[in-house]
Amino acid sequence: MKLSSPFTHFVFLRISVGRLLLSVVLAFSLGVKVFGDVRLPAIFDDHMVLQQRMAVPVWGWASRGESVVVSGSWGSEATVVTDASGRWMVNLETPAYGGPYSVGVQGRNRIVLENVMIGEVWLCAGQSNMGWRLSATSEGFEDSASADLPNIRIFRSERAHSPHPQEDVLAKWKVCNPESAALCSAVTFYFARKLHQELGIPVGVVLQPYAGTPIEGWMPKDIQLSDPRTRKVIEELDTESDNYDVEKARQQLARATELWKLGKRAGEPKLRTPSNWGHQYPGNIFNGMIHPVRPYGIRGAIWYQGERNAKDLAQAANYVNQLPLLIDYYRSSWNELSHGAVARDFPFYFVQLPSWLQDQSEPVEADAAWAVSREMMRLVSNSVKNTGVAVSVDTGDSILLHPIDKKPIGLRLAYLALKETYGRDFVGYGPRYRSHEIKGDTFIITFDSIGSGMKAGRNGKLDTFAIAGEDRAFVWADAKIIGNQVVISADEVRNPAAVRYAWAMNPTKRILLYNQEGIPASPFRTDDWPLFDEASYVPSVQDKPKKPEGYKQVTTKRPPMTQ
């Protein structure tokens, strides 16, 4: 970015807590001109990727009533006059992929953005498994070392949350090289690299991860108020915040700081803030991570979040309501704010939870919240237009919450995009349950997306299916692959009523169902029996296992992915 001179920009945030008025002064260098001159948010910078063949939104700030001209070196130009608050936005037409180009922004001053590419842009958001860096994964060292890919560009924001919508994030566009790839999200890197390899065009990723965050935090609070569970969370956190005492918080900080200075505490302590300022409060992640980058021109989105919403069965079951709400809001608001440039039904692909905790030993685990979460995501992918789910049940670990085996997940997301969004000849899914019929004591399930055919994940018989009669007592089933069907039975069940597949927290040690392209079937159930008794359900505690000294994850052995 070329500017006449840099400066330090100060943002003043005034927040009222009861009778207390706090003033927080945040100073950070944005490399832009003083207020009154044209300014741009961080997402418009050197090395960015703009979505091809789109009237991409470009926005910023200047003096009230100032004329701003935005021009692309490929020949497009757009002019706007700022509004009463000094805000402005234009829609700048982009050509088919190519570059490098430059983008000029002319007002009272002039900004020139260099090394701009035109290509495909994807939003990549979620919690820690989305943010997990390539350098910390099983093949990350080798893949980052060879990542000299100048036509992949990465915009990764620092974590931010706020009780109020924010105008900007801390981030810079980076050209993909071994250093920037190592710090990129592994799932995002493998997704972007596969798209780039197959499409042969520039790819930009807008990466917005925040660890340990619930889906409630990723969309505005006011659109969630009809959800009783969310409303209860809001009421509880607001009550806690009403009792917040800043003097007590300062005293706690002073004590903790003293312990830290004496080496008796790890990590420099920070002032405790009210609960409704925090990253668990509905809407606060959206305010800090999504609001500032919206409505940047994107083709679609990938989403990897859900661990924080699968603490128990009731919470996991509610995801079938929450995820469609988030998808619809992102789509509608992006479309509206971009003046129709970003599609109202842009593709949205998400990731099921991997495996975790103890290996499956029972035919069906009645309290497996992650199995319920996977089922909710499967149902959303079937019911919400232009969505898809990447299955990751054959990744994971019995001890650690963050599996190091991220490449299959990124590639499976890319398969979905390549097939569904770009129309390429790919198999997007593993075998998908489509229908069933019962013949005597035999339960026959028909699958689609079988690719070149179905197979067991390793030598031996499929041993992950469970079958039950009307008594709802599931037993292990005998399962045989015949063409695009799996024929299921059990000696103990003469009148079968339902089948479940891989219904457990961690079924990776079982023999799973795949297609020849190396993509596993999603866990599923054929019944609609209640997953818990709402009147009497008491969630069990979901404790994280302690990591044994010297413990190392071992990646799951699976059929090779051939695409």
C-alpha positions as CSV (number, residue, x, y, z in Angstrom):
1,M,0.0,0.0,0.0
2,K,1.5,3.3,-1.0
3,L,0.7,6.3,1.2
4,S,2.1,9.8,1.7
5,S,2.9,9.1,5.3
6,P,2.0,6.6,8.1
7,F,0.5,7.6,11.4
8,T,-0.7,6.2,14.7
9,H,-4.5,6.0,14.8
10,F,-6.3,6.1,18.2
11,V,-9.6,4.4,18.8
12,F,-11.6,5.4,21.9
13,L,-14.1,2.9,23.3
14,R,-16.4,4.1,26.1
15,I,-18.4,1.4,27.7
16,S,-20.9,1.9,30.6
17,V,-21.2,-0.7,33.3
18,G,-23.9,0.2,35.8
19,R,-22.8,3.5,37.3
20,L,-19.2,3.0,36.1
21,L,-17.9,4.6,32.9
22,L,-14.8,3.0,31.6
23,S,-12.6,4.6,29.0
24,V,-10.4,2.2,27.1
25,V,-7.8,3.6,24.7
26,L,-6.5,1.2,22.1
27,A,-3.6,2.5,20.1
28,F,-2.3,0.6,17.0
29,S,-0.6,1.5,13.8
30,L,-2.9,1.0,10.7
31,G,-0.6,2.6,8.2
32,V,-3.3,5.0,7.0
33,K,-3.8,8.8,6.9
34,V,-5.4,10.9,9.7
35,F,-9.2,11.2,9.8
36,G,-10.4,13.3,7.0
37,D,-8.3,11.6,4.4
38,V,-9.4,8.4,2.6
39,R,-8.9,5.3,4.8
40,L,-9.4,1.6,4.1
41,P,-10.0,-1.3,6.5
42,A,-7.2,-3.9,6.8
43,I,-8.8,-6.3,4.3
44,F,-8.0,-3.9,1.5
45,D,-4.3,-4.0,1.2
46,D,-1.4,-5.1,-1.0
47,H,-1.4,-8.8,-2.1
48,M,-5.2,-9.2,-1.7
49,V,-7.3,-11.3,-3.9
50,L,-10.6,-9.9,-5.3
51,Q,-13.4,-12.2,-6.4
52,Q,-13.5,-12.6,-10.1
53,R,-16.4,-11.6,-12.3
54,M,-18.1,-9.7,-9.5
55,A,-19.0,-6.1,-8.7
56,V,-16.9,-6.4,-5.5
57,P,-17.6,-4.1,-2.6
58,V,-14.8,-1.8,-1.6
59,W,-15.4,0.5,1.4
60,G,-13.7,2.8,3.8
61,W,-13.9,6.3,5.4
62,A,-13.1,9.9,4.5
63,S,-14.4,13.3,5.2
64,R,-18.2,13.8,5.1
65,G,-19.3,14.7,1.6
66,E,-16.0,13.8,0.1
67,S,-15.9,12.3,-3.4
68,V,-13.9,9.0,-3.6
69,V,-12.9,7.3,-6.8
70,V,-11.8,3.6,-6.8
71,S,-10.1,2.3,-9.9
72,G,-8.6,-1.1,-11.0
73,S,-5.7,-1.2,-13.4
74,W,-7.7,-3.7,-15.5
75,G,-10.0,-0.8,-16.5
76,S,-12.9,-0.5,-14.0
77,E,-13.7,2.6,-12.0
78,A,-16.4,3.6,-9.5
79,T,-17.2,6.9,-7.8
80,V,-19.1,7.6,-4.6
81,V,-19.7,10.5,-2.2
82,T,-19.3,9.7,1.5
83,D,-22.3,9.8,3.8
84,A,-22.9,12.0,6.8
85,S,-20.6,9.8,9.0
86,G,-17.8,9.8,6.4
87,R,-18.4,6.2,5.3
88,W,-18.3,5.1,1.7
89,M,-18.7,2.0,-0.4
90,V,-18.5,1.3,-4.1
91,N,-19.0,-1.8,-6.2
92,L,-16.0,-2.3,-8.5
93,E,-16.4,-4.6,-11.5
94,T,-13.7,-7.3,-11.7
95,P,-12.7,-9.3,-14.8
96,A,-11.9,-13.0,-15.1
97,Y,-9.0,-14.2,-13.0
98,G,-5.6,-12.8,-13.5
99,G,-3.0,-10.3,-12.2
100,P,-1.1,-8.8,-10.7
101,Y,-3.0,-5.6,-10.8
102,S,-3.2,-2.4,-8.8
103,V,-6.2,-0.7,-7.2
104,G,-6.2,3.1,-6.6
105,V,-8.4,4.9,-4.1
106,Q,-8.5,8.7,-4.7
107,G,-10.0,11.2,-2.4
108,R,-8.2,14.1,-0.7
109,N,-5.3,11.7,-0.7
110,R,-4.4,8.7,-2.8
111,I,-3.8,5.1,-1.8
112,V,-2.5,2.5,-4.2
113,L,-2.8,-1.2,-3.5
114,E,-0.2,-3.3,-5.3
115,N,0.2,-7.0,-6.3
116,V,-3.6,-7.5,-6.3
117,M,-4.8,-10.8,-7.9
118,I,-8.3,-11.6,-9.3
119,G,-9.5,-15.1,-8.5
120,E,-11.6,-17.1,-6.1
121,V,-12.2,-15.9,-2.5
122,W,-13.5,-18.0,0.4
123,L,-14.4,-17.1,4.0
124,C,-13.0,-19.7,6.4
125,A,-14.4,-19.5,10.0
126,G,-14.8,-21.5,13.1
127,Q,-13.2,-22.5,16.4
128,S,-9.8,-24.0,17.2
129,N,-9.8,-26.9,14.8
130,M,-10.4,-24.4,12.0
131,G,-7.5,-22.3,13.3
132,W,-5.1,-25.1,14.0
133,R,-1.9,-24.2,12.3
134,L,-0.4,-26.3,9.5
135,S,3.0,-26.4,11.3
136,A,1.3,-28.4,14.2
137,T,-0.2,-31.2,12.0
138,S,1.0,-34.6,10.9
139,E,2.2,-33.6,7.5
140,G,2.5,-29.9,8.1
141,F,6.3,-29.7,8.2
142,E,6.7,-31.1,4.7
143,D,3.7,-29.4,3.2
144,S,4.6,-25.9,4.5
145,A,8.2,-26.3,3.4
146,S,7.1,-26.9,-0.2
147,A,4.4,-24.2,-0.1
148,D,5.9,-21.7,-2.6
149,L,2.5,-20.8,-4.0
150,P,2.4,-17.0,-4.8
151,N,-1.1,-17.1,-6.2
152,I,-2.6,-18.3,-2.9
153,R,-3.1,-15.4,-0.5
154,I,-3.9,-15.6,3.2
155,F,-5.7,-13.0,5.3
156,R,-5.7,-14.3,8.9
157,S,-7.2,-12.1,11.6
158,E,-6.1,-11.9,15.2
159,R,-8.8,-13.1,17.6
160,A,-11.2,-10.3,18.6
161,H,-14.5,-10.1,20.4
162,S,-16.6,-7.2,21.4
163,P,-20.0,-6.3,22.8
164,H,-20.3,-3.8,19.9
165,P,-19.8,-4.3,16.1
166,Q,-16.2,-3.4,15.1
167,E,-15.1,-1.7,12.0
168,D,-11.8,-3.4,11.5
169,V,-9.5,-6.4,12.4
170,L,-5.8,-6.8,12.9
171,A,-4.5,-8.7,9.9
172,K,-2.6,-8.4,6.6
173,W,-2.8,-10.2,3.4
174,K,0.2,-12.6,3.0
175,V,1.5,-14.3,-0.1
176,C,1.6,-18.1,0.5
177,N,5.2,-19.2,1.1
178,P,6.7,-21.7,3.6
179,E,6.6,-19.1,6.4
180,S,3.0,-17.9,5.9
181,A,1.8,-21.4,5.1
182,A,3.1,-22.8,8.4
183,L,1.0,-20.2,10.3
184,C,-2.1,-20.7,8.2
185,S,-4.9,-22.9,9.3
186,A,-4.2,-26.4,8.1
187,V,-7.7,-27.1,7.0
188,T,-7.8,-23.8,5.1
189,F,-4.4,-24.4,3.5
190,Y,-5.3,-27.8,2.2
191,F,-8.6,-26.5,0.9
192,A,-7.1,-23.5,-0.9
193,R,-4.1,-25.5,-2.3
194,K,-6.4,-28.1,-3.8
195,L,-8.7,-25.5,-5.4
196,H,-5.6,-23.7,-6.8
197,Q,-4.2,-26.9,-8.2
198,E,-7.4,-28.0,-9.8
199,L,-8.7,-24.6,-11.0
200,G,-5.3,-23.1,-12.0
201,I,-6.3,-19.7,-10.7
202,P,-5.5,-17.4,-7.7
203,V,-7.2,-18.3,-4.5
204,G,-7.7,-16.0,-1.5
205,V,-8.8,-17.1,2.0
206,V,-10.3,-14.8,4.6
207,L,-9.4,-16.8,7.7
208,Q,-11.4,-15.9,10.9
209,P,-10.8,-18.5,13.6
210,Y,-11.4,-18.1,17.3
211,A,-10.7,-21.0,19.7
212,G,-13.3,-22.3,22.2
213,T,-16.2,-20.3,20.9
214,P,-19.9,-21.4,20.6
215,I,-22.0,-20.9,17.5
216,E,-24.0,-18.4,19.5
217,G,-21.1,-16.0,19.4
218,W,-20.8,-16.1,15.7
219,M,-24.1,-14.4,14.8
220,P,-25.8,-11.3,16.1
221,K,-27.5,-11.7,19.4
222,D,-30.8,-10.2,18.3
223,I,-31.5,-12.9,15.7
224,Q,-31.2,-15.6,18.3
225,L,-33.7,-14.4,20.9
226,S,-36.4,-16.8,19.9
227,D,-34.1,-19.7,20.9
228,P,-34.9,-20.6,24.6
229,R,-31.4,-22.1,25.2
230,T,-29.6,-19.0,23.9
231,R,-32.0,-16.7,25.7
232,K,-31.1,-18.5,29.0
233,V,-27.4,-18.1,28.3
234,I,-27.9,-14.4,27.7
235,E,-29.9,-14.0,30.9
236,E,-27.3,-15.9,33.0
237,L,-24.4,-13.9,31.7
238,D,-26.2,-10.6,32.0
239,T,-27.0,-11.4,35.6
240,E,-23.3,-12.1,36.3
241,S,-22.4,-8.9,34.6
242,D,-24.8,-6.9,36.7
243,N,-22.8,-8.0,39.7
244,Y,-19.5,-7.0,38.2
245,D,-17.3,-4.9,40.5
246,V,-14.4,-3.2,38.8
247,E,-12.6,-2.5,42.0
248,K,-12.7,-6.2,43.0
249,A,-11.4,-7.0,39.5
250,R,-8.5,-4.6,39.9
251,Q,-7.6,-6.1,43.2
252,Q,-7.7,-9.6,41.8
253,L,-5.5,-8.4,38.9
254,A,-3.0,-6.8,41.4
255,R,-2.8,-10.0,43.4
256,A,-2.4,-12.2,40.3
257,T,0.2,-9.8,38.8
258,E,2.3,-10.1,42.0
259,L,2.2,-13.9,41.8
260,W,3.2,-13.7,38.2
261,K,6.2,-11.5,38.9
262,L,7.3,-14.0,41.6
263,G,7.1,-16.8,39.1
264,K,4.2,-18.4,40.9
265,R,1.7,-18.0,38.0
266,A,2.0,-18.9,34.3
267,G,1.0,-16.2,31.9
268,E,0.6,-12.5,32.5
269,P,-2.8,-11.8,34.0
270,K,-5.4,-9.5,32.6
271,L,-8.2,-7.5,34.1
272,R,-11.3,-9.6,34.5
273,T,-14.2,-8.0,32.5
274,P,-18.0,-8.4,32.7
275,S,-19.3,-11.7,31.4
276,N,-21.3,-10.0,28.6
277,W,-18.1,-8.6,27.2
278,G,-16.6,-12.0,26.8
279,H,-16.0,-14.4,23.9
280,Q,-18.8,-16.8,25.1
281,Y,-21.5,-14.2,25.0
282,P,-23.9,-14.4,22.0
283,G,-22.9,-12.0,19.2
284,N,-19.5,-11.0,20.5
285,I,-17.4,-13.1,18.1
286,F,-19.5,-11.9,15.2
287,N,-18.9,-8.3,16.3
288,G,-15.1,-8.8,16.4
289,M,-14.5,-11.3,13.6
290,I,-17.2,-11.3,11.0
291,H,-18.8,-7.8,11.0
292,P,-15.5,-6.1,10.1
293,V,-14.9,-8.2,7.0
294,R,-18.4,-8.2,5.7
295,P,-19.4,-7.7,2.8
296,Y,-16.0,-8.5,1.2
297,G,-16.5,-10.2,-2.1
298,I,-16.5,-14.0,-1.6
299,R,-17.5,-17.0,-3.6
300,G,-18.5,-19.0,-0.5
301,A,-17.6,-20.1,3.0
302,I,-16.2,-23.1,4.9
303,W,-17.1,-23.6,8.5
304,Y,-15.4,-25.8,11.2
305,Q,-17.1,-25.3,14.6
306,G,-19.2,-27.5,16.9
307,E,-17.1,-28.9,19.7
308,R,-18.2,-26.1,22.0
309,N,-21.8,-26.9,21.1
310,A,-21.6,-30.6,21.8
311,K,-21.1,-30.7,25.5
312,D,-24.3,-32.7,26.0
313,L,-27.2,-34.2,23.9
314,A,-29.6,-31.3,24.3
315,Q,-27.0,-28.8,23.2
316,A,-25.8,-30.9,20.3
317,A,-29.4,-31.5,19.1
318,N,-30.1,-27.8,19.0
319,Y,-27.4,-27.3,16.3
320,V,-29.9,-28.4,13.7
321,N,-31.7,-25.1,14.4
322,Q,-28.6,-22.9,15.0
323,L,-26.5,-23.7,11.9
324,P,-29.3,-22.9,9.4
325,L,-29.9,-19.6,11.2
326,L,-26.2,-18.7,10.9
327,I,-26.0,-19.7,7.3
328,D,-29.1,-17.8,6.3
329,Y,-28.0,-14.6,8.1
330,Y,-24.5,-14.7,6.6
331,R,-26.0,-15.2,3.2
332,S,-28.8,-12.6,3.4
333,S,-26.6,-9.9,5.1
334,W,-23.7,-10.4,2.8
335,N,-26.0,-10.2,-0.2
336,E,-27.8,-7.1,1.0
337,L,-24.7,-5.2,2.1
338,S,-22.9,-6.0,-1.1
339,H,-25.8,-4.6,-3.1
340,G,-26.5,-8.1,-4.5
341,A,-22.9,-8.8,-5.6
342,V,-22.4,-11.7,-3.3
343,A,-24.9,-14.5,-4.1
344,R,-27.9,-14.8,-1.7
345,D,-27.3,-18.6,-1.6
346,F,-23.5,-18.7,-1.7
347,P,-22.1,-22.2,-1.1
348,F,-21.5,-23.0,2.6
349,Y,-19.6,-26.2,3.4
350,F,-19.0,-27.3,7.0
351,V,-17.2,-30.1,8.9
352,Q,-18.6,-32.8,11.1
353,L,-16.8,-33.4,14.4
354,P,-14.0,-35.9,14.3
355,S,-13.7,-38.8,16.8
356,W,-12.7,-38.2,20.4
357,L,-12.7,-40.0,23.8
358,Q,-12.9,-43.7,24.4
359,D,-13.1,-46.2,21.5
360,Q,-16.5,-47.4,20.7
361,S,-17.4,-50.7,22.4
362,E,-21.2,-50.6,22.5
363,P,-23.4,-50.9,19.4
364,V,-24.9,-47.5,20.2
365,E,-23.7,-45.0,22.8
366,A,-26.8,-43.4,24.2
367,D,-24.9,-40.4,25.6
368,A,-22.6,-39.6,22.6
369,A,-23.2,-35.9,22.1
370,W,-20.7,-35.8,19.2
371,A,-22.7,-38.5,17.4
372,V,-25.8,-36.3,17.8
373,S,-23.8,-33.3,16.5
374,R,-22.7,-35.2,13.4
375,E,-26.3,-36.2,12.7
376,M,-27.5,-32.6,13.0
377,M,-25.0,-31.5,10.5
378,R,-25.9,-34.3,8.1
379,L,-29.5,-33.2,8.4
380,V,-28.6,-29.6,7.7
381,S,-26.7,-30.6,4.6
382,N,-29.7,-32.4,3.3
383,S,-32.2,-29.6,4.0
384,V,-30.4,-26.3,3.4
385,K,-29.8,-25.5,-0.3
386,N,-26.2,-25.2,-1.5
387,T,-24.6,-26.6,1.6
388,G,-22.4,-29.7,2.2
389,V,-20.8,-31.5,5.0
390,A,-17.2,-32.9,5.1
391,V,-17.1,-36.1,7.2
392,S,-14.1,-36.3,9.6
393,V,-15.1,-39.3,11.8
394,D,-12.0,-41.2,10.6
395,T,-9.8,-38.5,12.1
396,G,-9.4,-37.7,15.7
397,D,-7.8,-39.0,18.9
398,S,-9.0,-40.7,22.1
399,I,-7.1,-38.2,24.3
400,L,-6.6,-34.9,22.5
401,L,-9.4,-32.6,21.4
402,H,-7.3,-31.3,18.4
403,P,-6.4,-34.0,16.0
404,I,-3.2,-33.5,14.0
405,D,-4.6,-35.2,11.0
406,K,-6.1,-32.2,9.2
407,K,-5.3,-32.9,5.5
408,P,-8.3,-35.2,4.8
409,I,-10.6,-32.6,6.2
410,G,-9.3,-29.8,4.0
411,L,-9.3,-32.0,0.9
412,R,-12.9,-33.2,1.5
413,L,-14.1,-29.6,1.8
414,A,-12.3,-28.9,-1.5
415,Y,-13.9,-32.0,-3.1
416,L,-17.3,-30.5,-2.2
417,A,-16.5,-27.1,-3.7
418,L,-14.9,-28.6,-6.8
419,K,-17.9,-30.7,-7.5
420,E,-20.8,-28.6,-6.3
421,T,-19.5,-25.0,-6.9
422,Y,-17.2,-25.4,-9.8
423,G,-18.8,-28.4,-11.6
424,R,-15.6,-30.4,-11.8
425,D,-15.7,-34.2,-12.1
426,F,-15.2,-35.1,-8.5
427,V,-16.9,-37.4,-6.0
428,G,-17.9,-34.9,-3.3
429,Y,-19.1,-37.3,-0.6
430,G,-18.5,-40.7,0.8
431,P,-21.5,-43.1,0.6
432,R,-24.7,-41.2,1.7
433,Y,-27.7,-42.9,3.3
434,R,-30.7,-42.2,1.0
435,S,-33.4,-44.8,1.8
436,H,-34.1,-48.1,3.3
437,E,-36.5,-51.0,3.1
438,I,-37.3,-53.9,5.4
439,K,-37.7,-57.4,4.1
440,G,-38.5,-59.9,6.8
441,D,-35.6,-59.9,9.2
442,T,-33.3,-58.0,6.8
443,F,-32.8,-54.2,6.7
444,I,-31.6,-52.9,3.3
445,I,-30.0,-49.5,3.0
446,T,-29.5,-47.8,-0.3
447,F,-26.7,-45.2,-0.7
448,D,-25.8,-42.6,-3.3
449,S,-22.4,-41.0,-3.9
450,I,-20.8,-44.4,-4.0
451,G,-18.2,-43.2,-6.6
452,S,-16.5,-46.2,-8.1
453,G,-18.1,-48.4,-5.5
454,M,-18.3,-49.0,-1.8
455,K,-15.8,-50.9,0.4
456,A,-14.8,-51.5,3.9
457,G,-12.1,-49.2,5.3
458,R,-9.8,-52.1,5.9
459,N,-9.7,-55.9,5.8
460,G,-12.6,-57.6,7.5
461,K,-16.3,-57.3,7.7
462,L,-18.1,-54.0,8.3
463,D,-18.6,-53.9,12.1
464,T,-20.0,-50.4,12.7
465,F,-23.7,-51.0,12.1
466,A,-26.2,-51.6,14.8
467,I,-29.8,-52.8,14.5
468,A,-32.8,-52.8,16.7
469,G,-36.4,-53.9,16.8
470,E,-39.3,-51.9,18.2
471,D,-37.9,-52.4,21.7
472,R,-35.1,-50.0,20.6
473,A,-32.5,-52.3,22.0
474,F,-29.6,-52.0,19.6
475,V,-27.2,-54.9,18.9
476,W,-24.2,-55.3,16.6
477,A,-25.3,-56.2,13.1
478,D,-24.0,-58.3,10.3
479,A,-23.5,-56.0,7.3
480,K,-22.7,-56.9,3.7
481,I,-22.1,-54.6,0.7
482,I,-24.0,-55.5,-2.4
483,G,-23.7,-52.9,-5.1
484,N,-25.0,-49.6,-3.8
485,Q,-26.7,-51.2,-0.9
486,V,-25.7,-52.6,2.5
487,V,-27.8,-55.5,3.7
488,I,-28.0,-55.7,7.5
489,S,-29.4,-58.3,9.9
490,A,-28.8,-59.8,13.3
491,D,-29.9,-63.2,14.8
492,E,-31.3,-61.4,17.8
493,V,-33.5,-59.1,15.8
494,R,-36.3,-60.9,13.9
495,N,-38.4,-57.8,13.2
496,P,-36.0,-54.9,12.6
497,A,-37.1,-51.3,13.0
498,A,-34.0,-49.2,12.9
499,V,-30.3,-49.1,12.0
500,R,-27.6,-46.7,13.3
501,Y,-24.1,-46.4,11.9
502,A,-21.0,-45.3,13.8
503,W,-23.2,-43.9,16.6
504,A,-20.5,-43.2,19.1
505,M,-18.0,-40.5,20.2
506,N,-15.1,-42.4,18.7
507,P,-15.8,-45.2,16.2
508,T,-12.4,-45.0,14.4
509,K,-11.3,-48.4,15.6
510,R,-14.3,-50.1,14.0
511,I,-14.3,-51.0,10.3
512,L,-16.0,-48.1,8.6
513,L,-17.8,-47.8,5.2
514,Y,-16.0,-45.9,2.4
515,N,-16.2,-45.5,-1.3
516,Q,-13.3,-46.4,-3.6
517,E,-12.3,-42.7,-3.7
518,G,-11.4,-43.0,0.0
519,I,-14.2,-40.8,1.5
520,P,-16.0,-42.3,4.5
521,A,-19.8,-42.5,5.0
522,S,-21.3,-40.1,7.5
523,P,-22.6,-41.6,10.7
524,F,-26.4,-41.7,10.5
525,R,-29.6,-43.2,11.9
526,T,-32.7,-44.4,10.2
527,D,-35.0,-43.8,13.2
528,D,-36.5,-40.7,14.6
529,W,-36.7,-41.9,18.1
530,P,-36.1,-39.3,20.8
531,L,-32.4,-38.9,21.6
532,F,-33.2,-38.0,25.2
533,D,-36.1,-37.3,27.5
534,E,-36.4,-33.5,27.7
535,A,-38.3,-33.6,30.9
536,S,-35.7,-35.7,32.9
537,Y,-32.4,-35.4,31.0
538,V,-29.4,-34.5,33.1
539,P,-26.2,-34.0,31.1
540,S,-23.3,-36.1,32.1
541,V,-19.9,-34.5,32.6
542,Q,-17.7,-34.4,29.5
543,D,-14.2,-34.3,30.9
544,K,-11.1,-33.9,28.8
545,P,-8.8,-36.8,29.4
546,K,-5.4,-35.9,30.9
547,K,-2.6,-36.2,28.4
548,P,-0.1,-38.9,29.5
549,E,3.5,-37.8,29.7
550,G,5.2,-38.3,26.3
551,Y,1.9,-39.0,24.6
552,K,1.9,-38.6,20.8
553,Q,-1.1,-38.8,18.5
554,V,-1.1,-41.5,15.9
555,T,-3.0,-40.8,12.7
556,T,-5.7,-43.2,11.8
557,K,-5.0,-45.7,9.0
558,R,-7.6,-45.3,6.3
559,P,-8.0,-45.9,2.6
560,P,-6.0,-43.5,0.4
561,M,-8.0,-40.6,-1.0
562,T,-7.5,-40.9,-4.8
563,Q,-8.8,-37.6,-6.2
